[in-house]
């Protein structure tokens, strides 16, 4: 698109100001959902793939176009256009497993979320969050409910030592335990009687409980429940003596305010774990059920019979529903592969996941000849592999032919990057010869279908090595046409990490889950333990310095990083500055081997510029701190990608931003880039679509920043702030 500055003449300050205001007024009317490639000066930005595990979805009671979802380790996402687009809304959150969201019915800009790190509150429509945990410190909160008649009163269900039911009467300013009579410390769901807010029901891992005095006391309410593990509860909004309980082994119904329960699942898959319930607020005869593995069901007769409603769903794990009170036929579902929407009472579902990047990405691979082409292997959307050909600006499903979509490792042929290998948890190894357009099994000779890691010999790409869970290491010398066991001297049953010395590819290292590191100097013909200083460690990351094969790094679970400078002859702890001991992936910059990145299970990414002697956190903008995979552009030490559990893929670039609004980093601000900024400001798109528009890195784009960008478009990008 032609640059804006070439299409406008500057005819004086007054004319410029007038044009800017008119232009902005016009822009505000135009929706846009495009992404741009990762960019930002040392600032992580989320770029997809769209979808992933979503645990809850809610709708604004005053505006059916506004919705919120909570992701499994991805935080909160918000839509202002009925689910067409979503943007991350995590500023201020420090815990990103979001299990419940409640909205103040009288002030819908006020929201509360239940997370593994307690309760967070927003008073500005999820633009920012603050912890509201006084009295809840150290507890994982799984359930929240708000008193509709007195919205400053909330109840929280928590789990863990000291867990139970907690109550706040000051808008989550303070909490006090309100669990008298509740004998389980794992409270998983709460509902409140819409006619009498002193009556509450709690579902726990140890049964159901009822309170008739605002949680001052509780009584058991499990009579008739054959499974005491209550995952979810729902109450009839018109006749609140009717309740439904979803358990780990089916659905139950009570018609007498939980005095007794009976099975209510004819038509639901027998034994299905029911994790989601929704009652139509205008017709309580219509009920929706979501299961953890068997899809969704609907009853139009108050649970007396059920029909499957899976048409269009790509995940059979359904965790939550939102039903539009202004439009009862519109239903949203939170699933294991993102958000789905139906406008016909769940007869047909359509994906509504443009923006929520909440997938569990365990593997990354970059095309060494075209580093803007990225492959992501993931666990939870049912796709398996995604591909981006524009450095993360857009992603496409690339899992055709995969019969197991839980991908744990990816490898690419450096001489022919159209050839890739995917290691899966249940289908063995798959091979693609067309850039992930299609895949075929490549398992001849393998005796395990649970492959933890696969690597390609950079000197001879026909040589591959695979680490399995249970039967050790396998080798192929013909591009995965067949495999043979390569366990001579390898005394561990599982190989959780593999690394090849790029200078001498006959030298390999294998990490184990509890047996330390093994080394081979003869292309896996034999192995020797090399654990001096590293005995019995669980190894999940290995990397060899591309410029000095004697330097090897090991990422351990429970011990941080270890480094060897003598080809694994001896190891020393190399964790100065690390605040996590659980290191998963390690990657070394080919362009500058002194630069090393470490991903952790619980503290995000750390960076070392002195070969691991010291580390610093490297997490600005990284909303998911469980980092499972890392990849680095071979042409630069600064373009890094992180695959996360629950946040998809994040990208980072140390290149300076040319100016505010230059989303693509090409030295100019275009009309399209201004449209992107406006849509981010309107919360139609995530801030990651234009990190260069967020000049102060506060997670949002303001009118002031848009005005600066417009000026940059008119004056050839002179302003960086």
C-alpha positions as CSV (number, residue, x, y, z in Angstrom):
1,X,0.0,0.0,0.0
2,X,1.2,3.5,-0.9
3,X,2.6,5.4,2.1
4,X,0.3,8.0,3.5
5,X,2.9,10.7,3.4
6,X,3.0,10.6,-0.4
7,X,-0.8,11.1,-0.7
8,X,-1.2,14.2,1.4
9,X,0.2,17.7,1.0
10,X,1.3,19.7,4.0
11,X,-0.5,23.1,3.8
12,X,0.1,24.6,7.2
13,X,-0.4,23.6,10.8
14,X,-4.1,24.3,10.9
15,X,-4.9,22.3,7.8
16,X,-2.7,19.4,9.1
17,X,-4.6,19.3,12.4
18,X,-8.0,19.4,10.7
19,X,-7.0,16.7,8.4
20,X,-5.7,14.5,11.2
21,X,-8.9,14.8,13.2
22,X,-11.1,14.1,10.2
23,X,-8.9,11.2,9.2
24,X,-9.0,9.7,12.8
25,X,-12.8,10.2,12.9
26,X,-13.1,8.2,9.6
27,X,-10.6,5.5,10.8
28,X,-12.6,4.9,13.9
29,X,-15.4,3.6,11.8
30,X,-13.3,0.9,10.1
31,X,-12.9,-2.6,11.7
32,X,-9.8,-4.6,10.9
33,X,-8.4,-7.9,12.1
34,X,-5.1,-8.3,10.4
35,X,-1.8,-9.3,12.1
36,X,1.6,-8.1,11.4
37,X,4.9,-9.9,11.9
38,X,6.6,-10.0,15.3
39,X,8.5,-6.8,16.0
40,X,9.6,-4.7,19.0
41,X,12.7,-3.6,20.8
42,X,13.3,-6.4,23.3
43,X,9.5,-6.8,23.7
44,X,7.8,-10.1,23.3
45,X,4.6,-10.0,21.3
46,X,2.1,-12.8,20.8
47,X,1.3,-13.8,17.2
48,X,-0.7,-17.0,17.3
49,X,-1.5,-19.6,16.2
50,X,-5.1,-18.8,17.1
51,X,-7.0,-21.1,19.4
52,X,-5.8,-23.3,22.2
53,X,-7.4,-24.4,25.5
54,X,-10.0,-21.9,26.7
55,X,-11.5,-22.6,30.1
56,X,-14.3,-20.1,30.4
57,X,-16.3,-17.6,28.4
58,X,-18.6,-14.8,29.6
59,X,-20.7,-12.1,28.0
60,X,-21.2,-8.5,29.1
61,X,-24.8,-8.4,30.4
62,X,-25.4,-4.9,28.9
63,X,-23.7,-5.4,25.6
64,X,-23.8,-8.7,23.7
65,X,-20.9,-7.7,21.5
66,X,-18.5,-7.7,24.4
67,X,-17.2,-11.0,25.6
68,X,-14.3,-12.2,27.7
69,X,-12.5,-15.6,27.7
70,X,-10.1,-17.1,30.2
71,X,-7.4,-19.3,28.8
72,X,-5.4,-22.2,30.3
73,X,-2.1,-20.3,30.9
74,X,-2.9,-17.6,28.3
75,X,-4.7,-15.1,30.5
76,X,-7.7,-13.1,29.5
77,X,-8.8,-12.1,26.0
78,X,-11.6,-9.7,25.1
79,X,-13.8,-9.2,22.1
80,X,-15.9,-6.1,21.3
81,X,-17.4,-7.4,18.1
82,X,-19.3,-10.6,19.1
83,X,-16.3,-12.9,18.9
84,X,-15.1,-11.8,15.4
85,X,-11.8,-10.7,16.9
86,X,-10.1,-10.9,20.3
87,X,-7.3,-9.1,21.9
88,X,-5.1,-10.0,24.9
89,X,-6.2,-8.2,28.0
90,X,-3.5,-9.2,30.5
91,X,-1.9,-6.0,31.7
92,X,-1.3,-6.4,35.4
93,X,-2.0,-10.1,35.6
94,X,0.7,-12.2,37.0
95,X,-1.1,-15.5,36.9
96,X,-2.4,-16.7,33.5
97,X,-4.5,-19.9,34.2
98,X,-7.9,-18.2,34.3
99,X,-10.7,-20.5,35.4
100,X,-13.6,-18.1,36.0
101,X,-14.6,-14.6,35.1
102,X,-17.5,-12.7,36.7
103,X,-18.9,-9.3,35.8
104,X,-20.5,-6.7,38.1
105,X,-24.1,-6.6,36.7
106,X,-24.5,-3.0,37.7
107,X,-21.0,-1.8,36.5
108,X,-19.9,-4.1,33.7
109,X,-16.5,-2.3,33.5
110,X,-15.8,-4.1,36.8
111,X,-14.6,-7.7,36.4
112,X,-13.0,-10.3,38.6
113,X,-11.0,-13.4,37.5
114,X,-10.1,-16.5,39.3
115,X,-6.6,-17.7,38.6
116,X,-4.0,-20.1,40.0
117,X,-2.5,-17.1,41.7
118,X,-5.7,-15.8,43.3
119,X,-8.2,-13.2,42.3
120,X,-7.6,-10.2,40.1
121,X,-9.9,-7.2,39.6
122,X,-10.4,-4.7,36.7
123,X,-12.4,-1.6,36.9
124,X,-11.8,-0.5,33.3
125,X,-13.2,-3.4,31.2
126,X,-10.0,-5.5,31.5
127,X,-7.7,-2.8,30.2
128,X,-5.7,-3.3,33.4
129,X,-5.8,-5.7,36.4
130,X,-4.7,-5.6,40.0
131,X,-4.4,-8.4,42.5
132,X,-7.2,-8.6,45.0
133,X,-5.9,-11.4,47.3
134,X,-6.0,-10.0,50.8
135,X,-6.9,-13.1,52.8
136,X,-6.3,-15.5,49.8
137,X,-2.5,-15.5,49.7
138,X,-1.1,-18.6,48.2
139,X,-4.4,-20.2,47.1
140,X,-5.4,-21.3,43.7
141,X,-8.9,-20.0,43.0
142,X,-11.1,-22.1,40.7
143,X,-14.6,-20.6,41.2
144,X,-16.1,-17.2,41.6
145,X,-19.7,-16.0,42.0
146,X,-21.0,-12.5,42.5
147,X,-24.2,-11.6,44.5
148,X,-26.5,-10.0,41.9
149,X,-28.4,-8.0,44.5
150,X,-25.3,-6.8,46.3
151,X,-22.4,-6.8,43.8
152,X,-19.8,-5.9,46.3
153,X,-20.3,-9.3,47.8
154,X,-18.4,-12.1,46.1
155,X,-17.6,-15.8,46.9
156,X,-14.4,-17.6,45.8
157,X,-13.8,-21.3,45.7
158,X,-10.2,-22.3,46.2
159,X,-8.1,-25.4,46.4
160,X,-5.0,-26.5,48.3
161,X,-3.9,-26.4,51.9
162,X,-6.2,-24.0,53.7
163,X,-8.5,-23.8,50.7
164,X,-12.3,-23.8,50.7
165,X,-14.9,-21.1,50.3
166,X,-14.0,-17.4,50.9
167,X,-16.2,-14.4,51.0
168,X,-15.7,-10.7,50.3
169,X,-18.1,-7.9,51.1
170,X,-16.0,-5.0,49.7
171,X,-15.6,-5.9,46.1
172,X,-12.7,-8.3,46.6
173,X,-10.8,-5.8,48.7
174,X,-10.6,-8.4,51.5
175,X,-11.5,-12.0,51.8
176,X,-12.3,-14.2,54.8
177,X,-12.8,-17.9,55.0
178,X,-16.5,-19.0,54.9
179,X,-16.1,-22.7,54.8
180,X,-17.7,-23.9,58.1
181,X,-19.2,-27.3,57.3
182,X,-17.3,-27.8,54.0
183,X,-15.2,-30.9,54.4
184,X,-13.2,-30.6,51.2
185,X,-10.5,-28.0,50.5
186,X,-10.9,-28.4,46.8
187,X,-13.9,-26.2,45.9
188,X,-14.4,-26.3,42.1
189,X,-17.7,-24.5,41.4
190,X,-20.1,-22.1,43.1
191,X,-23.6,-21.0,42.2
192,X,-25.9,-18.6,43.9
193,X,-29.7,-18.7,44.0
194,X,-31.0,-15.8,41.8
195,X,-34.1,-15.4,44.0
196,X,-32.4,-15.5,47.4
197,X,-28.7,-14.6,47.4
198,X,-28.3,-16.1,50.9
199,X,-28.6,-19.5,49.3
200,X,-25.4,-20.9,47.7
201,X,-24.2,-24.2,46.5
202,X,-20.6,-25.4,46.3
203,X,-19.3,-28.3,44.2
204,X,-16.1,-29.9,45.5
205,X,-13.9,-32.9,45.0
206,X,-15.6,-34.3,48.0
207,X,-19.3,-33.7,47.1
208,X,-21.8,-30.9,47.0
209,X,-22.6,-28.5,49.9
210,X,-25.4,-26.0,50.5
211,X,-25.6,-22.8,52.6
212,X,-28.7,-20.9,53.4
213,X,-27.1,-18.1,55.4
214,X,-24.7,-16.4,53.0
215,X,-21.9,-18.9,53.5
216,X,-21.8,-18.5,57.3
217,X,-22.4,-22.3,57.5
218,X,-22.7,-25.2,55.0
219,X,-24.4,-28.6,55.1
220,X,-23.6,-31.6,52.9
221,X,-25.9,-31.9,49.8
222,X,-24.7,-35.0,48.0
223,X,-27.5,-37.4,48.6
224,X,-27.9,-39.4,45.4
225,X,-24.6,-38.3,43.9
226,X,-22.8,-41.5,42.9
227,X,-19.7,-39.5,42.0
228,X,-18.7,-36.9,44.7
229,X,-16.3,-35.1,42.4
230,X,-18.5,-32.2,41.4
231,X,-16.8,-30.2,38.6
232,X,-19.6,-27.8,37.7
233,X,-23.1,-26.7,38.9
234,X,-25.9,-24.8,37.3
235,X,-29.2,-23.4,38.6
236,X,-32.5,-22.8,36.9
237,X,-32.9,-19.0,36.8
238,X,-36.7,-19.2,36.9
239,X,-37.2,-22.2,39.2
240,X,-34.1,-22.3,41.4
241,X,-35.1,-25.5,43.1
242,X,-33.9,-27.2,39.9
243,X,-30.2,-27.7,39.9
244,X,-27.7,-29.6,37.7
245,X,-24.4,-31.1,38.8
246,X,-21.7,-32.1,36.4
247,X,-19.4,-34.8,37.9
248,X,-16.3,-36.7,36.8
249,X,-18.6,-39.5,35.6
250,X,-21.8,-37.9,34.4
251,X,-24.7,-35.5,35.0
252,X,-27.1,-35.3,37.9
253,X,-30.2,-33.3,38.5
254,X,-32.0,-32.2,41.7
255,X,-35.6,-30.9,41.7
256,X,-35.7,-30.1,45.4
257,X,-32.9,-27.6,46.1
258,X,-30.2,-30.3,46.4
259,X,-32.0,-32.4,49.0
260,X,-31.5,-35.3,46.6
261,X,-30.0,-36.0,43.2
262,X,-30.6,-38.4,40.4
263,X,-28.9,-39.2,37.1
264,X,-29.9,-36.9,34.3
265,X,-27.9,-38.1,31.4
266,X,-29.9,-40.2,28.9
267,X,-28.2,-39.6,25.6
268,X,-24.9,-38.3,27.1
269,X,-21.9,-40.6,26.5
270,X,-21.9,-42.9,29.5
271,X,-19.3,-42.1,32.1
272,X,-18.5,-38.7,30.4
273,X,-16.8,-36.1,32.6
274,X,-19.2,-33.1,32.6
275,X,-17.2,-29.9,33.0
276,X,-19.6,-27.2,31.6
277,X,-23.3,-26.4,32.0
278,X,-25.4,-23.7,30.6
279,X,-29.1,-23.0,31.2
280,X,-31.0,-20.8,28.7
281,X,-32.0,-17.7,30.7
282,X,-35.2,-17.2,28.8
283,X,-36.2,-20.9,28.4
284,X,-34.8,-23.0,31.3
285,X,-36.0,-26.2,29.6
286,X,-33.0,-25.7,27.3
287,X,-29.7,-26.9,28.8
288,X,-26.2,-27.3,27.4
289,X,-23.7,-29.7,28.6
290,X,-20.0,-29.8,27.8
291,X,-17.7,-32.7,28.5
292,X,-13.9,-33.0,28.9
293,X,-13.5,-35.5,26.0
294,X,-16.9,-36.4,24.5
295,X,-18.2,-33.1,23.0
296,X,-21.3,-31.1,23.8
297,X,-25.0,-32.1,24.3
298,X,-28.3,-30.2,24.4
299,X,-31.6,-30.9,26.1
300,X,-34.8,-29.1,25.3
301,X,-36.7,-30.9,28.1
302,X,-34.9,-30.0,31.3
303,X,-32.5,-32.9,31.0
304,X,-34.9,-35.7,30.3
305,X,-33.1,-36.4,27.0
306,X,-30.0,-35.2,25.2
307,X,-28.7,-34.8,21.7
308,X,-25.1,-34.3,20.6
309,X,-24.3,-30.8,19.3
310,X,-20.8,-31.2,17.9
311,X,-21.2,-30.0,14.3
312,X,-18.4,-27.7,13.5
313,X,-16.4,-28.3,16.8
314,X,-12.8,-29.3,16.3
315,X,-12.3,-30.2,20.0
316,X,-14.4,-32.5,22.0
317,X,-13.2,-30.9,25.2
318,X,-15.9,-28.3,26.1
319,X,-15.2,-26.3,29.2
320,X,-17.7,-23.4,29.3
321,X,-20.7,-21.8,27.7
322,X,-22.0,-18.2,27.4
323,X,-25.6,-17.7,26.4
324,X,-26.7,-14.3,25.1
325,X,-29.6,-13.1,27.2
326,X,-30.6,-10.6,24.5
327,X,-30.4,-13.3,21.8
328,X,-31.0,-16.8,23.3
329,X,-30.1,-18.7,20.1
330,X,-26.5,-17.3,20.2
331,X,-24.2,-19.5,22.2
332,X,-20.4,-19.4,22.8
333,X,-18.4,-22.4,23.8
334,X,-14.9,-22.5,25.4
335,X,-13.1,-25.5,24.1
336,X,-9.7,-27.2,23.8
337,X,-9.2,-25.6,20.4
338,X,-10.4,-22.1,21.1
339,X,-13.8,-20.3,21.1
340,X,-16.7,-21.4,19.0
341,X,-19.9,-19.5,18.3
342,X,-23.4,-20.7,17.2
343,X,-26.2,-18.5,16.1
344,X,-28.8,-21.3,15.8
345,X,-28.9,-22.8,19.3
346,X,-25.8,-24.9,18.8
347,X,-27.0,-26.8,15.8
348,X,-23.8,-25.7,14.0
349,X,-20.7,-24.1,15.5
350,X,-18.2,-21.9,13.8
351,X,-14.7,-21.0,15.0
352,X,-14.5,-17.6,16.7
353,X,-10.9,-17.7,17.7
354,X,-9.3,-14.8,15.7
355,X,-7.0,-13.4,18.3
356,X,-6.9,-15.8,21.3
357,X,-3.4,-17.3,21.1
358,X,-3.8,-19.9,23.9
359,X,-2.3,-23.0,22.4
360,X,0.3,-25.3,24.0
361,X,3.3,-25.1,21.7
362,X,5.9,-27.7,22.5
363,X,8.1,-27.5,19.3
364,X,9.4,-24.8,17.0
365,X,11.4,-25.1,13.8
366,X,12.7,-22.3,11.4
367,X,13.5,-22.8,7.8
368,X,17.3,-22.2,7.8
369,X,17.1,-20.8,4.2
370,X,14.1,-18.6,4.8
371,X,13.9,-17.9,8.6
372,X,10.6,-16.0,8.3
373,X,9.0,-19.4,7.7
374,X,8.2,-20.9,11.2
375,X,6.7,-24.2,12.1
376,X,4.9,-24.7,15.4
377,X,4.1,-28.1,16.9
378,X,1.3,-28.0,19.5
379,X,-0.7,-30.2,21.9
380,X,-4.2,-29.1,22.3
381,X,-6.1,-27.8,19.2
382,X,-6.3,-31.0,17.3
383,X,-4.3,-29.6,14.4
384,X,-0.8,-30.6,15.5
385,X,1.4,-28.4,13.3
386,X,0.9,-24.8,12.2
387,X,3.0,-22.9,9.6
388,X,3.7,-19.2,9.2
389,X,5.5,-17.9,6.2
390,X,5.7,-14.3,7.3
391,X,7.5,-14.4,10.7
392,X,4.4,-15.0,12.7
393,X,2.1,-12.5,11.0
394,X,-0.3,-15.2,9.9
395,X,-0.6,-18.9,10.7
396,X,-2.2,-21.7,8.8
397,X,-3.0,-25.2,9.9
398,X,-0.4,-27.6,8.5
399,X,-1.4,-31.0,10.0
400,X,-3.0,-32.8,7.1
401,X,-2.2,-36.5,7.5
402,X,-1.2,-36.4,11.1
403,X,-3.0,-39.2,13.0
404,X,-1.6,-38.0,16.3
405,X,-1.8,-34.2,16.9
406,X,0.1,-34.1,20.1
407,X,3.5,-32.9,18.7
408,X,6.5,-32.9,20.9
409,X,9.4,-32.1,18.6
410,X,10.0,-30.8,15.0
411,X,13.1,-31.2,12.9
412,X,13.9,-29.8,9.4
413,X,16.3,-30.9,6.7
414,X,18.8,-28.0,6.4
415,X,19.6,-28.9,2.7
416,X,16.0,-29.3,1.7
417,X,13.7,-27.3,4.1
418,X,10.6,-28.7,2.4
419,X,11.4,-32.0,4.3
420,X,10.3,-32.0,7.9
421,X,9.8,-34.5,10.7
422,X,7.3,-34.4,13.6
423,X,7.6,-36.4,16.7
424,X,4.2,-37.2,18.3
425,X,3.1,-38.6,21.7
426,X,0.9,-41.3,20.2
427,X,1.6,-41.8,16.5
428,X,5.4,-42.0,16.4
429,X,7.2,-40.0,13.7
430,X,5.6,-38.3,10.7
431,X,7.5,-36.9,7.6
432,X,6.5,-34.2,5.2
433,X,8.3,-33.6,1.9
434,X,6.2,-30.6,0.9
435,X,6.7,-28.0,3.6
436,X,4.1,-29.4,6.0
437,X,1.3,-29.4,3.4
438,X,0.9,-33.1,4.1
439,X,2.4,-35.7,6.4
440,X,2.8,-39.5,6.3
441,X,3.9,-41.9,9.1
442,X,7.6,-42.8,9.1
443,X,7.7,-45.5,11.8
444,X,9.1,-48.6,10.2
445,X,11.4,-50.2,12.9
446,X,10.3,-48.0,15.8
447,X,9.0,-49.9,18.8
448,X,7.5,-46.9,20.5
449,X,4.9,-44.5,19.3
450,X,5.7,-41.9,22.0
451,X,8.6,-39.9,20.6
452,X,9.9,-37.1,22.8
453,X,12.5,-35.6,20.4
454,X,13.8,-36.0,16.8
455,X,16.9,-34.3,15.4
456,X,18.6,-34.2,12.0
457,X,22.3,-34.6,11.4
458,X,23.4,-31.3,9.9
459,X,26.3,-32.9,8.1
460,X,24.2,-35.7,6.5
461,X,20.4,-35.0,6.7
462,X,19.6,-38.6,5.8
463,X,20.7,-39.4,9.4
464,X,18.1,-38.9,12.0
465,X,17.9,-39.7,15.7
466,X,14.8,-40.1,17.8
467,X,14.4,-40.2,21.6
468,X,11.5,-42.2,22.9
469,X,9.6,-42.6,26.2
470,X,10.3,-46.1,27.2
471,X,12.6,-47.8,24.7
472,X,15.6,-45.4,24.4
473,X,17.1,-44.1,21.1
474,X,16.5,-45.0,17.5
475,X,18.5,-44.0,14.4
476,X,17.7,-43.8,10.7
477,X,20.2,-43.5,7.9
478,X,17.8,-43.1,5.1
479,X,15.6,-40.1,5.9
480,X,13.2,-42.1,8.2
481,X,12.4,-44.8,5.7
482,X,13.3,-47.2,8.5
483,X,14.7,-47.1,12.0
484,X,17.0,-49.2,14.2
485,X,17.6,-49.2,17.9
486,X,20.7,-47.4,19.0
487,X,21.0,-48.1,22.7
488,X,24.4,-49.8,23.0
489,X,25.6,-48.4,26.4
490,X,22.5,-46.2,26.8
491,X,21.1,-47.5,30.1
492,X,18.0,-45.3,30.4
493,X,14.7,-46.2,28.9
494,X,13.8,-42.7,27.9
495,X,15.7,-40.0,25.9
496,X,14.1,-36.6,26.7
497,X,16.7,-34.4,24.8
498,X,19.1,-34.9,22.0
499,X,21.8,-32.6,20.6
500,X,24.4,-32.9,17.8
501,X,27.7,-31.2,17.7
502,X,27.4,-29.2,14.4
503,X,31.1,-29.2,13.9
504,X,31.6,-33.0,14.4
505,X,28.1,-34.6,13.8
506,X,29.4,-38.0,14.9
507,X,29.3,-36.6,18.4
508,X,25.9,-36.6,20.1
509,X,24.5,-36.0,23.5
510,X,21.3,-37.5,25.0
511,X,19.5,-36.3,28.0
512,X,17.4,-38.6,30.2
513,X,14.6,-38.2,32.7
514,X,16.6,-38.9,35.8
515,X,19.8,-40.5,34.5
516,X,21.7,-37.5,33.5
517,X,23.5,-37.2,30.1
518,X,25.0,-39.8,27.8
519,X,27.5,-39.1,25.0
520,X,28.3,-40.8,21.7
521,X,31.4,-40.2,19.6
522,X,30.4,-42.7,16.8
523,X,27.1,-41.5,15.6
524,X,25.1,-43.4,18.2
525,X,26.8,-46.8,17.7
526,X,27.7,-46.6,21.4
527,X,27.0,-44.4,24.4
528,X,28.8,-43.5,27.6
529,X,27.4,-41.7,30.7
530,X,29.0,-38.3,31.2
531,X,27.7,-37.1,34.5
532,X,30.7,-35.8,36.4
533,X,28.9,-33.0,38.4
534,X,25.5,-33.9,37.0
535,X,24.5,-37.2,38.5
536,X,20.9,-38.4,38.2
537,X,19.6,-35.1,36.9
538,X,16.4,-34.9,34.8
539,X,17.5,-33.3,31.5
540,X,15.0,-31.6,29.3
541,X,17.3,-29.3,27.3
542,X,20.6,-29.8,25.6
543,X,22.6,-27.5,23.3
544,X,26.1,-27.5,21.8
545,X,28.0,-24.3,21.1
546,X,28.0,-24.0,17.2
547,X,31.5,-22.4,17.3
548,X,33.0,-24.5,20.0
549,X,31.8,-28.1,20.3
550,X,33.5,-28.5,23.7
551,X,30.9,-26.2,25.3
552,X,27.7,-27.9,26.1
553,X,24.7,-26.7,28.0
554,X,22.2,-28.9,29.9
555,X,18.8,-27.6,31.1
556,X,17.6,-29.6,34.1
557,X,14.4,-30.0,36.0
558,X,15.1,-28.9,39.6
559,X,18.7,-27.8,39.1
560,X,18.8,-25.0,36.5
561,X,21.5,-24.8,33.9
562,X,24.7,-26.8,33.9
563,X,27.6,-26.1,31.5
564,X,30.6,-28.2,30.3
565,X,33.6,-26.7,28.6
566,X,35.3,-30.0,28.0
567,X,32.8,-31.9,25.9
568,X,30.8,-33.1,28.9
569,X,33.9,-34.5,30.7
570,X,32.7,-32.4,33.6
571,X,29.8,-30.1,34.5
572,X,29.3,-27.1,36.7
573,X,26.2,-25.2,37.7
574,X,25.7,-22.2,35.5
575,X,22.6,-20.6,36.9
576,X,23.7,-17.3,38.3
577,X,20.7,-15.0,38.0
578,X,18.2,-17.7,37.2
579,X,15.2,-17.5,39.4
580,X,13.8,-20.9,38.2
581,X,15.4,-24.3,38.5
582,X,13.2,-25.8,35.9
583,X,14.8,-25.3,32.5
584,X,13.3,-26.9,29.4
585,X,14.6,-25.6,26.1
586,X,18.0,-24.0,25.5
587,X,19.1,-22.3,22.3
588,X,22.4,-20.7,21.3
589,X,22.6,-17.9,18.7
590,X,24.5,-19.0,15.6
591,X,25.4,-15.4,14.8
592,X,26.9,-14.9,18.3
593,X,27.4,-18.0,20.4
594,X,28.1,-16.1,23.5
595,X,24.3,-15.4,23.5
596,X,22.2,-18.2,25.1
597,X,18.5,-18.3,25.8
598,X,16.9,-20.6,28.4
599,X,13.2,-21.3,28.7
600,X,11.7,-22.3,32.0
601,X,8.5,-24.0,33.2
602,X,7.6,-21.2,35.5
603,X,9.6,-18.0,35.0
604,X,9.6,-17.4,31.3
605,X,12.8,-16.8,29.4
606,X,16.3,-15.9,30.6
607,X,19.1,-14.6,28.5
608,X,22.9,-14.8,28.9
609,X,25.4,-12.9,26.8
610,X,28.5,-14.5,28.5
611,X,28.0,-18.2,27.7
612,X,25.9,-18.9,30.7
613,X,28.1,-17.3,33.3
614,X,25.2,-15.1,34.3
615,X,21.5,-14.8,33.3
616,X,18.9,-12.0,33.3
617,X,15.1,-12.3,32.9
618,X,14.0,-11.6,29.4
619,X,10.2,-11.5,29.7
620,X,8.8,-8.1,28.9
621,X,5.5,-8.7,27.2
622,X,5.6,-12.5,27.7
623,X,2.2,-13.3,29.3
624,X,2.8,-17.0,29.5
625,X,5.7,-18.0,31.7
626,X,5.7,-21.7,30.9
627,X,8.1,-21.8,27.9
628,X,8.4,-25.2,26.2
629,X,10.3,-24.4,23.0
630,X,12.8,-21.8,21.7
631,X,14.0,-21.1,18.2
632,X,16.4,-18.4,16.9
633,X,16.9,-16.9,13.5
634,X,20.3,-18.3,12.3
635,X,21.2,-15.0,10.7
636,X,20.9,-12.9,13.9
637,X,21.3,-13.2,17.6
638,X,18.2,-11.1,18.4
639,X,15.2,-12.6,16.5
640,X,13.9,-15.2,18.9
641,X,10.7,-17.2,19.1
642,X,9.2,-18.9,22.2
643,X,6.6,-21.6,22.2
644,X,4.6,-21.5,25.4
645,X,2.1,-23.6,27.3
646,X,-1.1,-21.7,26.9
647,X,0.1,-18.6,25.1
648,X,1.0,-19.9,21.7
649,X,4.1,-18.5,20.0
650,X,5.8,-15.3,21.1
651,X,8.4,-13.4,19.0
652,X,11.0,-10.8,19.9
653,X,13.3,-8.6,17.9
654,X,16.0,-6.3,19.2
655,X,15.8,-4.1,16.1
656,X,14.9,-0.5,17.1
657,X,11.5,0.7,16.1
658,X,11.7,3.2,13.3
659,X,8.9,5.3,14.7
660,X,5.5,5.1,16.3
661,X,3.1,3.4,14.0
662,X,5.6,1.7,11.8
663,X,4.2,-1.8,12.6
664,X,6.1,-3.5,9.9
665,X,9.4,-1.8,10.7
666,X,10.0,-0.7,7.1
667,X,10.6,3.0,7.8
668,X,7.2,4.4,6.9
669,X,3.7,4.5,8.3
670,X,0.9,3.4,5.9
671,X,-2.9,3.7,6.0
672,X,-3.1,0.0,6.8
673,X,-0.8,0.5,9.8
674,X,-2.9,3.3,11.1
675,X,-6.0,1.2,10.7
676,X,-4.3,-1.6,12.7
677,X,-3.5,0.9,15.5
678,X,-7.1,2.2,15.6
679,X,-8.4,-1.3,15.9
680,X,-6.0,-2.1,18.7
681,X,-7.2,1.0,20.5
682,X,-10.8,-0.1,20.0
683,X,-9.8,-3.6,21.3
684,X,-10.8,-5.2,18.1
685,X,-7.2,-6.5,17.7
686,X,-4.4,-7.4,20.0
687,X,-1.6,-4.9,20.7
688,X,0.8,-7.5,19.3
689,X,-0.6,-6.6,15.8
690,X,1.4,-3.3,16.1
691,X,4.0,-3.3,18.9
692,X,5.5,-0.2,17.3
693,X,2.3,1.7,18.0
694,X,2.6,0.9,21.8
695,X,5.4,3.4,22.3
696,X,5.5,3.2,26.1
697,X,5.0,-0.6,26.2
698,X,2.0,-0.4,28.5
699,X,0.1,-3.1,26.6
700,X,-2.4,-0.7,24.9
701,X,-2.5,1.9,22.1
702,X,-4.0,5.3,23.0
703,X,-5.4,8.2,20.9
704,X,-2.2,10.1,21.8
705,X,-0.1,7.3,20.2
706,X,-2.4,7.3,17.2
707,X,-1.9,11.0,16.7
708,X,1.8,10.6,16.9
709,X,1.6,7.9,14.3
710,X,-0.5,10.1,12.0
711,X,2.1,12.8,12.3
712,X,4.8,10.3,11.4
713,X,2.8,9.2,8.3
714,X,2.7,12.9,7.2
715,X,6.3,13.7,8.0
716,X,8.3,10.7,6.9
717,X,8.6,8.9,10.3
718,X,10.7,11.3,12.3
719,X,9.2,10.6,15.7
720,X,10.1,7.6,17.9
721,X,7.9,8.5,20.8
